[in-house]
Amino acid sequence: MFAIALGLNPLESITIIISATIFILAFTWVSIKGDLRELANELIDDKDQEEMN
C-alpha cells in the first residue's frame, strides 16, 4: 500500500514487495538460527556438567 500511495507503477511495486519479503525471510532465518544455536550450546553445556558430576 505504501508503494501505491507513492504513485509507483506496478513493476516498482512488485519489486518493493519482493525485496521486503526477502528481507523479512532473511531476518527471520537469522533470528531462528541464532536461537537454535544458543539452545544447542546450553544443552551441550548441561550435558558436559552432568558428565563431570
Secondary structure, 3 states (H helix, E strand, C coil): CHHHHCCCCHHHHHHHHHHHHHHHHHHHHHHHHHHHHHHHHHHHHHHHHHHHC
